[in-house]
Amino acid sequence: MTILLAVSCKEDNDEPEAVKVESISLSETSLSLEEGKTATLTATVLPDDAADKTVSWTSSDAAIATVDENGQVTAVKAGKATITATTTDGNKSATCEITVVAKTIPVESVSLSSTSLELEKGKTETLTATVLPDNATDKTVTWKSDDENIAKVDENGKVTAVKVGKATITATTKDGNKTAKCEITVTIKVESVSLNKTSLELEEGKPATLTATVLPANAADKTVTWTSSDETIAKVDENGKVTAVKEGNISITVTTKDGNKTATCTVNVLSAEAYLLKYGFTDSRDGTHYKAVKIGDQIWMAENLKHLPSVNPSSESSETEAKYYVYFYNGSDKAVAKQEPGYKTYGALYNWPAAKQSCPTGWHLPSDAEWTKLTDHLGGENVAGGKLKEKGTTHWDSPNKGATNESGFTALSGGCRRYDSGSFLDRGEAGLWWSSTESSSAKAYERGMGYDYEGVNRNGRNKSSGYSVRCVRD
């Protein structure tokens, strides 16, 4: 019998073949990280029973993101990098795109280059917003005006003045809603200032008010200040009221607060006497203005008195009661009497009682002695008339002998009213003026001048006569 034995060629100690890696995948294929943050990627190697599941990790840009041997990714700076996991067995790979975003630094505050701003209408100014900290992530700001009818602002902080008024510009941060404000005042600037007078003459102790005109009329700030170059001569108050203190010359200056524009008035302060002689005076009782003249040391009115509190018919006569007459008028209507030709030139006629009470305050009817002092100063009664009479034949009949008026007295031939008949006569031929001195109980001294002689007559005349009046300064 033959026995067959089956013999295997396989050795008893042969190992099973190793399982190869077929694929690898990552827990994330894309990832966003903030600077400085980390995240760990997990690699899955298949098949599960692969013999060698070892992987290595690499970054495409370690300046943006790094990865360690365990797949921990660290964000370095903003940007993009690719993390790759590669198997040792089979060199299989998988990737994850890392996006690194800048670290968020919150806004803490915002401030503006100006907290208040004055702009002229139509002008522009750009405000600058400073957001802190300097490295804040989102430094975006928005701009807004609380009244765009007055001032508007664009997205760059450029402010445009629209019309006069006030508006508030606010800058607001997108991050944190922080705010800063600037108050805008829209103005119209002053261009000029002028005064109603550029020169002024004042009597000592007297005031005058200057008026300042600031242009344009709608300027926002028309405030002005007033100054005197010498307050010992003339001072000025905050309203432009100038008060003369003593003789001299000074300047009053007005200055605008806005723009420092100026205007000046020259003020010449005259003594009371100098002012009176230059400008005359106004009778406060009726508004009549009179010239004055200084002869020697006396100051006389250089015109006949026109004061007329009432008027009497020429037929009315009295030595004791005041009577007022107007040459050629024979009635009692004062308004009508003042329209009589010659009244404005020659003045009124007065009986002696009226003459004594008719001079304005500060003046008086000259005494006989004061008349004599006047004529003596002019060389005596024989020649004084020529020096007192107005020259020419406009208000004197020809020849108006010797008339030079070198004294400035300007005597006119106002005529008279006769005491007995009540008739008016002698206009053109004679001028007669009362004194305050009685020559008798029924008469008072007067002075007379005529067209045909150059002297001055002195006579006592009935008190009911109607003569002109010249007043002398007290």
C-alpha positions as CSV (number, residue, x, y, z in Angstrom):
1,M,0.0,0.0,0.0
2,T,1.3,3.3,-1.0
3,I,0.7,6.4,1.3
4,L,0.6,9.9,-0.2
5,L,1.4,12.9,1.9
6,A,0.3,16.5,1.0
7,V,3.0,18.9,1.8
8,S,2.3,22.8,1.8
9,C,5.0,25.2,0.6
10,K,3.8,28.0,3.0
11,E,5.9,28.7,6.0
12,D,4.2,28.7,9.3
13,N,5.6,32.2,10.3
14,D,4.5,34.3,7.3
15,E,2.9,37.8,8.5
16,P,-0.4,39.1,7.0
17,E,0.0,42.0,4.5
18,A,-0.2,45.7,6.1
19,V,-3.3,47.8,5.4
20,K,-2.4,50.8,3.3
21,V,-3.7,54.4,3.8
22,E,-6.3,55.2,1.2
23,S,-7.4,58.8,2.1
24,I,-7.2,61.7,4.7
25,S,-9.7,64.4,5.5
26,L,-9.8,67.3,8.0
27,S,-12.4,68.4,10.5
28,E,-12.6,71.8,8.7
29,T,-12.0,72.8,5.1
30,S,-12.1,76.5,5.9
31,L,-11.7,78.4,9.1
32,S,-11.7,82.1,10.2
33,L,-9.6,83.1,13.1
34,E,-8.9,86.4,14.9
35,E,-5.3,87.4,15.3
36,G,-3.7,85.6,18.2
37,K,-6.5,83.0,18.4
38,T,-5.9,79.2,18.0
39,A,-8.0,76.3,16.7
40,T,-7.1,72.5,16.3
41,L,-7.8,70.7,13.2
42,T,-8.5,67.0,13.3
43,A,-7.2,64.7,10.6
44,T,-9.2,61.5,9.8
45,V,-7.1,58.8,8.0
46,L,-8.9,56.0,6.3
47,P,-9.3,53.1,6.4
48,D,-9.5,53.0,10.1
49,D,-7.2,50.0,10.2
50,A,-4.6,51.5,8.1
51,A,-1.2,50.4,9.3
52,D,0.4,53.8,9.4
53,K,-1.8,56.7,10.1
54,T,1.0,59.2,10.8
55,V,0.4,62.7,9.4
56,S,2.5,65.9,9.1
57,W,1.2,69.4,9.2
58,T,2.4,72.4,7.2
59,S,1.3,76.1,6.6
60,S,1.5,77.8,3.2
61,D,2.4,81.1,5.0
62,A,3.6,80.9,8.6
63,A,3.6,84.7,8.7
64,I,-0.2,84.5,8.6
65,A,-0.9,81.2,10.4
66,T,1.2,78.5,11.9
67,V,0.4,74.9,12.7
68,D,2.0,72.5,15.1
69,E,2.5,68.7,15.0
70,N,-0.9,68.2,16.6
71,G,-2.8,70.3,14.1
72,Q,-3.2,73.3,16.3
73,V,-3.4,76.4,14.2
74,T,-2.3,79.8,15.5
75,A,-3.5,83.0,13.8
76,V,-0.6,85.4,13.4
77,K,-1.8,88.3,11.3
78,A,-4.6,89.2,8.9
79,G,-4.5,87.3,5.7
80,K,-5.0,83.9,4.2
81,A,-3.0,80.7,4.5
82,T,-3.5,77.0,3.7
83,I,-2.9,74.3,6.3
84,T,-2.1,70.9,4.8
85,A,-2.1,67.5,6.6
86,T,-0.1,64.8,4.7
87,T,0.0,61.1,5.5
88,T,3.4,59.4,5.8
89,D,1.9,56.4,4.2
90,G,0.9,57.1,0.7
91,N,1.5,60.9,0.9
92,K,-2.2,61.5,1.0
93,S,-3.2,65.1,1.9
94,A,-6.0,67.3,2.9
95,T,-6.2,71.1,3.3
96,C,-8.0,73.8,5.3
97,E,-8.1,77.4,4.2
98,I,-7.4,79.7,7.1
99,T,-8.6,83.3,7.0
100,V,-7.0,85.4,9.7
101,V,-9.0,88.6,10.6
102,A,-7.5,91.5,12.5
103,K,-8.0,91.6,16.2
104,T,-11.0,93.8,17.1
105,I,-9.9,96.9,19.1
106,P,-13.0,98.8,20.2
107,V,-13.3,102.6,19.9
108,E,-13.0,104.4,23.2
109,S,-13.5,108.0,22.3
110,V,-13.8,110.5,19.5
111,S,-12.9,114.2,19.5
112,L,-13.0,117.1,17.0
113,S,-10.4,119.6,15.9
114,S,-12.7,122.4,17.1
115,T,-15.5,122.4,19.7
116,S,-16.8,125.7,18.5
117,L,-16.4,127.5,15.2
118,E,-17.5,130.8,13.7
119,L,-18.1,130.9,10.0
120,E,-19.1,133.7,7.7
121,K,-22.2,132.9,5.6
122,G,-21.2,131.0,2.5
123,K,-17.8,130.0,3.8
124,T,-16.6,126.4,4.6
125,E,-14.3,124.7,7.1
126,T,-13.4,121.1,7.5
127,L,-13.6,119.4,10.9
128,T,-11.2,116.6,11.7
129,A,-12.4,113.7,13.9
130,T,-9.7,111.9,16.0
131,V,-10.8,108.3,17.0
132,L,-8.9,106.7,19.9
133,P,-7.2,104.4,20.4
134,D,-5.1,105.0,17.3
135,N,-5.3,101.2,16.5
136,A,-9.0,100.9,16.9
137,T,-10.3,98.4,14.4
138,D,-13.2,100.4,13.0
139,K,-12.6,104.1,13.0
140,T,-15.5,105.0,10.7
141,V,-17.5,108.1,11.7
142,T,-20.7,109.7,10.4
143,W,-21.4,113.4,10.4
144,K,-24.7,115.2,11.1
145,S,-26.0,118.8,11.5
146,D,-28.9,119.5,13.8
147,D,-30.0,122.3,11.5
148,E,-29.0,122.1,7.9
149,N,-30.8,125.4,7.2
150,I,-28.0,127.1,9.1
151,A,-25.0,124.8,8.5
152,K,-24.6,121.5,6.7
153,V,-21.8,118.9,6.8
154,D,-20.7,116.3,4.3
155,E,-19.3,112.8,4.9
156,N,-15.8,114.2,5.2
157,G,-16.6,116.7,7.9
158,K,-16.7,119.7,5.6
159,V,-19.0,122.3,7.1
160,T,-20.8,124.9,4.9
161,A,-22.3,128.0,6.5
162,V,-25.8,128.5,5.0
163,K,-27.4,131.4,7.0
164,V,-27.0,133.4,10.2
165,G,-27.6,131.3,13.3
166,K,-26.3,128.4,15.4
167,A,-26.1,124.7,14.5
168,T,-24.4,121.7,16.1
169,I,-22.3,119.3,14.1
170,T,-22.0,115.8,15.6
171,A,-19.5,113.1,14.6
172,T,-20.5,109.6,15.7
173,T,-18.3,106.5,15.6
174,K,-19.8,103.4,13.9
175,D,-18.1,101.3,16.6
176,G,-19.4,102.1,20.0
177,N,-21.6,105.0,19.0
178,K,-19.2,107.6,20.6
179,T,-19.9,111.2,19.8
180,A,-18.2,114.6,19.6
181,K,-19.8,118.0,18.9
182,C,-18.9,121.3,17.4
183,E,-21.1,124.4,17.8
184,I,-21.2,126.4,14.6
185,T,-22.0,130.1,14.6
186,V,-22.8,131.4,11.2
187,T,-22.2,135.2,10.9
188,I,-22.2,138.0,8.4
189,K,-19.1,140.0,9.0
190,V,-18.9,143.7,9.5
191,E,-17.4,145.5,6.4
192,S,-17.4,149.1,7.6
193,V,-18.6,151.7,10.1
194,S,-19.3,155.4,9.6
195,L,-20.5,158.3,11.7
196,N,-23.3,160.8,11.0
197,K,-20.7,163.5,11.5
198,T,-17.0,163.6,10.8
199,S,-16.5,166.9,12.6
200,L,-18.3,168.6,15.4
201,E,-18.1,171.8,17.4
202,L,-19.6,171.9,20.9
203,E,-20.0,174.5,23.5
204,E,-18.4,173.7,26.9
205,G,-20.7,171.6,29.0
206,K,-23.1,170.8,26.1
207,P,-23.8,167.3,24.7
208,A,-24.3,165.9,21.2
209,T,-24.9,162.4,20.1
210,L,-23.0,160.7,17.3
211,T,-24.7,157.9,15.4
212,A,-22.7,154.9,14.1
213,T,-23.9,153.0,11.0
214,V,-22.5,149.5,10.7
215,L,-22.6,147.8,7.3
216,P,-23.8,145.5,6.0
217,A,-27.1,146.2,7.7
218,N,-27.6,142.4,8.4
219,A,-24.1,142.0,9.9
220,A,-24.3,139.5,12.8
221,D,-22.5,141.5,15.4
222,K,-22.9,145.2,15.1
223,T,-21.6,146.0,18.6
224,V,-19.4,149.1,18.8
225,T,-17.3,150.8,21.4
226,W,-16.6,154.5,21.8
227,T,-13.4,156.2,22.9
228,S,-12.2,159.8,23.3
229,S,-8.6,160.7,22.6
230,D,-8.7,163.1,25.6
231,E,-11.5,162.9,28.1
232,T,-10.4,166.1,29.9
233,I,-11.7,167.9,26.7
234,A,-14.6,165.8,25.7
235,K,-15.9,162.4,26.9
236,V,-18.2,159.9,25.2
237,D,-20.5,157.2,26.7
238,E,-21.4,153.8,25.4
239,N,-24.2,155.3,23.3
240,G,-22.1,157.8,21.4
241,K,-23.2,160.8,23.5
242,V,-20.4,163.3,23.5
243,T,-20.1,165.8,26.4
244,A,-17.8,168.8,26.0
245,V,-15.7,169.4,29.1
246,K,-13.3,172.3,28.2
247,E,-11.8,174.1,25.2
248,G,-9.7,172.0,22.9
249,N,-9.6,169.6,20.0
250,I,-10.0,165.8,20.3
251,S,-11.1,162.8,18.3
252,I,-14.0,160.5,19.1
253,T,-13.5,157.0,17.6
254,V,-16.1,154.3,17.2
255,T,-14.7,150.7,16.8
256,T,-16.7,147.6,15.8
257,K,-16.3,144.5,17.9
258,D,-16.4,142.4,14.7
259,G,-13.5,143.2,12.4
260,N,-12.2,146.1,14.4
261,K,-13.5,148.7,11.9
262,T,-13.2,152.3,12.9
263,A,-14.6,155.8,12.1
264,T,-13.6,159.1,13.7
265,C,-15.2,162.4,14.4
266,T,-13.0,165.4,15.2
267,V,-14.5,167.5,18.1
268,N,-13.7,171.1,18.6
269,V,-14.8,172.3,22.0
270,L,-15.5,176.1,22.2
271,S,-16.0,178.2,25.2
272,A,-19.6,179.3,25.8
273,E,-18.7,182.8,24.5
274,A,-16.8,181.6,21.4
275,Y,-19.7,179.2,20.6
276,L,-22.3,181.9,21.0
277,L,-20.4,184.3,18.8
278,K,-19.8,181.7,16.1
279,Y,-23.2,180.0,16.0
280,G,-25.6,182.4,17.8
281,F,-28.3,181.0,20.0
282,T,-31.9,179.8,19.8
283,D,-34.7,181.4,21.9
284,S,-36.3,178.4,23.6
285,R,-39.6,180.3,23.9
286,D,-40.3,180.3,20.2
287,G,-37.4,178.6,18.4
288,T,-36.1,181.8,16.9
289,H,-32.4,181.8,16.1
290,Y,-30.3,184.9,16.7
291,K,-26.8,186.0,15.8
292,A,-24.6,187.6,18.4
293,V,-21.6,189.9,18.3
294,K,-18.9,191.0,20.8
295,I,-18.2,194.7,20.8
296,G,-15.6,195.7,23.4
297,D,-16.4,193.5,26.4
298,Q,-20.1,193.4,25.7
299,I,-22.0,190.7,23.8
300,W,-25.0,192.0,21.9
301,M,-27.7,190.4,19.8
302,A,-26.9,191.2,16.2
303,E,-30.5,191.1,15.2
304,N,-33.7,192.9,16.4
305,L,-35.8,190.9,18.8
306,K,-38.8,189.0,17.3
307,H,-40.4,187.7,20.5
308,L,-44.1,188.1,20.2
309,P,-46.2,186.5,23.0
310,S,-49.2,188.5,21.7
311,V,-49.9,191.3,19.4
312,N,-51.9,194.5,19.9
313,P,-53.6,196.8,17.4
314,S,-51.5,200.0,16.9
315,S,-54.4,202.0,18.4
316,E,-53.9,200.4,21.8
317,S,-51.5,202.4,23.9
318,S,-50.1,202.1,27.5
319,E,-47.2,203.4,29.5
320,T,-47.7,200.7,32.2
321,E,-49.0,197.5,30.5
322,A,-46.9,195.5,28.0
323,K,-47.9,196.1,24.4
324,Y,-46.5,194.3,21.3
325,Y,-46.8,195.6,17.8
326,V,-45.8,194.6,14.3
327,Y,-45.2,197.3,11.8
328,F,-48.1,197.9,9.5
329,Y,-50.3,195.4,11.3
330,N,-53.4,196.7,13.1
331,G,-55.0,193.6,14.6
332,S,-54.6,191.0,17.4
333,D,-53.9,187.8,15.5
334,K,-50.4,186.8,16.2
335,A,-50.1,184.3,13.4
336,V,-51.3,186.8,10.9
337,A,-49.0,189.5,12.3
338,K,-46.0,187.3,11.8
339,Q,-46.8,187.1,8.1
340,E,-46.5,190.8,7.8
341,P,-43.7,191.8,5.4
342,G,-40.7,193.0,7.3
343,Y,-41.4,191.1,10.6
344,K,-38.8,188.5,10.0
345,T,-36.2,191.1,9.1
346,Y,-36.9,194.0,11.4
347,G,-38.5,192.1,14.3
348,A,-41.4,193.4,16.5
349,L,-41.9,196.8,18.2
350,Y,-42.4,197.0,21.9
351,N,-43.6,199.7,24.4
352,W,-41.3,200.1,27.3
353,P,-43.1,197.8,29.7
354,A,-43.0,195.0,27.1
355,A,-39.4,195.7,26.2
356,K,-38.2,195.3,29.8
357,Q,-39.7,191.8,30.0
358,S,-39.0,190.4,26.5
359,C,-35.3,189.5,26.4
360,P,-34.7,185.7,26.6
361,T,-33.0,184.0,29.6
362,G,-29.4,185.0,29.9
363,W,-30.0,188.4,28.2
364,H,-31.4,191.7,29.3
365,L,-32.6,195.0,27.9
366,P,-29.5,197.2,28.0
367,S,-29.4,200.1,30.4
368,D,-28.7,203.7,29.3
369,A,-25.1,203.2,30.7
370,E,-24.6,200.1,28.6
371,W,-25.7,201.9,25.5
372,T,-23.2,204.6,26.3
373,K,-20.5,202.1,26.9
374,L,-21.1,200.7,23.4
375,T,-21.0,204.1,21.7
376,D,-18.0,205.2,23.6
377,H,-16.1,202.1,22.6
378,L,-16.9,202.9,18.9
379,G,-15.6,206.5,19.2
380,G,-18.5,208.3,20.7
381,E,-22.1,209.1,19.7
382,N,-21.1,211.4,16.8
383,V,-19.6,208.5,14.8
384,A,-20.8,205.3,16.4
385,G,-24.0,205.1,14.3
386,G,-22.0,204.5,11.1
387,K,-20.1,201.7,12.7
388,L,-23.3,200.1,14.0
389,K,-25.5,200.5,10.9
390,E,-25.8,197.8,8.2
391,K,-24.0,198.9,5.0
392,G,-25.9,199.7,1.8
393,T,-29.5,200.7,1.1
394,T,-31.3,197.4,1.2
395,H,-32.7,198.2,4.7
396,W,-31.8,201.9,4.9
397,D,-32.8,204.7,2.7
398,S,-30.1,206.4,0.7
399,P,-27.5,207.7,1.4
400,N,-27.3,205.7,4.7
401,K,-24.6,208.1,5.7
402,G,-21.3,206.7,7.1
403,A,-22.6,203.1,7.3
404,T,-19.7,200.6,7.6
405,N,-21.1,198.1,10.1
406,E,-17.5,197.5,11.2
407,S,-18.8,196.5,14.7
408,G,-21.0,193.7,13.3
409,F,-24.0,195.1,15.1
410,T,-26.1,195.4,11.9
411,A,-28.5,198.0,13.0
412,L,-31.6,198.2,10.7
413,S,-34.1,200.9,10.1
414,G,-37.1,199.2,11.7
415,G,-39.1,202.5,12.2
416,C,-41.4,203.0,15.1
417,R,-44.9,203.3,16.4
418,R,-45.8,206.8,17.6
419,Y,-47.1,207.1,21.1
420,D,-49.7,209.7,20.4
421,S,-51.2,208.7,17.1
422,G,-50.4,205.0,17.1
423,S,-49.2,205.3,13.5
424,F,-46.2,203.4,12.1
425,L,-43.5,205.5,10.5
426,D,-39.8,206.0,9.6
427,R,-39.0,202.5,8.3
428,G,-36.1,203.0,6.0
429,E,-35.2,206.3,7.7
430,A,-34.6,205.5,11.3
431,G,-34.1,202.7,13.8
432,L,-34.9,203.3,17.5
433,W,-34.1,200.9,20.4
434,W,-35.2,201.0,24.1
435,S,-32.9,201.1,27.1
436,S,-34.0,199.9,30.5
437,T,-33.4,203.3,32.1
438,E,-36.2,205.7,32.8
439,S,-35.6,209.4,32.0
440,S,-38.8,210.4,33.9
441,S,-41.9,208.7,35.2
442,A,-43.4,208.8,31.7
443,K,-40.3,208.3,29.6
444,A,-37.3,206.1,29.2
445,Y,-34.0,206.5,27.3
446,E,-33.7,205.2,23.8
447,R,-31.0,205.2,21.1
448,G,-31.8,206.3,17.6
449,M,-29.9,206.1,14.2
450,G,-30.9,207.6,10.9
451,Y,-30.2,207.2,7.2
452,D,-28.9,210.7,6.8
453,Y,-26.4,210.9,9.7
454,E,-23.7,208.7,11.2
455,G,-24.2,209.5,14.8
456,V,-26.4,207.9,17.6
457,N,-29.1,210.0,19.3
458,R,-30.0,209.6,23.0
459,N,-33.4,210.8,24.0
460,G,-36.0,210.2,26.6
461,R,-39.2,208.9,24.9
462,N,-42.7,208.3,26.0
463,K,-43.0,204.7,27.4
464,S,-46.0,204.0,25.2
465,S,-43.9,204.4,22.1
466,G,-43.2,201.3,20.0
467,Y,-39.5,200.7,19.4
468,S,-37.2,197.9,18.5
469,V,-35.2,195.9,21.1
470,R,-31.6,194.7,21.1
471,C,-30.7,192.6,24.1
472,V,-27.2,192.4,25.7
473,R,-25.7,189.3,27.4
474,D,-26.0,189.1,31.2
